[in-house]
């Protein structure tokens, strides 16, 4: 009887682990969808997609000349003009999830401005949806080859 109890316990624990793994996989897909709203919304001039990605009260943070810069998120979204495409190439580098909180790292290449941005996001899941609540970023100049 003891062996059967141990077997049942092992099966139960492994099922819970598998279930959490499946949930994280589904949440990762939802987070990536949220991040794509940001990436494609800014690249294609789609402020409505940005509104889907960001919580209305989010802020952006960066450092400029050793000074902390803070922007209101709504001002950032308002700066994206409907239909105005920009030469931005984005890709998701990683996502880390723990229950209803996640962090993500995104790279945005902007050849026209000769910059490569790195964005760090904090996301929370509430009311069944993932929203970006915080964006911190940094950038570096693109290295030009001698042939350019």
Secondary structure, 3 states (H helix, E strand, C coil): CHHHHHHHHHHHHHHHHHHHHHHHHHHHHHHHHHHHHHHHHHHCCCHHHHHHHEEEEEEEEEEECCEEEEEEHHHHHHCCCCCCCCCCEEEEEEEEEECCEEEEEEEEEEHHHCEEEEEEEEEEEECCEEEEEEEEEEEEECCCCCCC
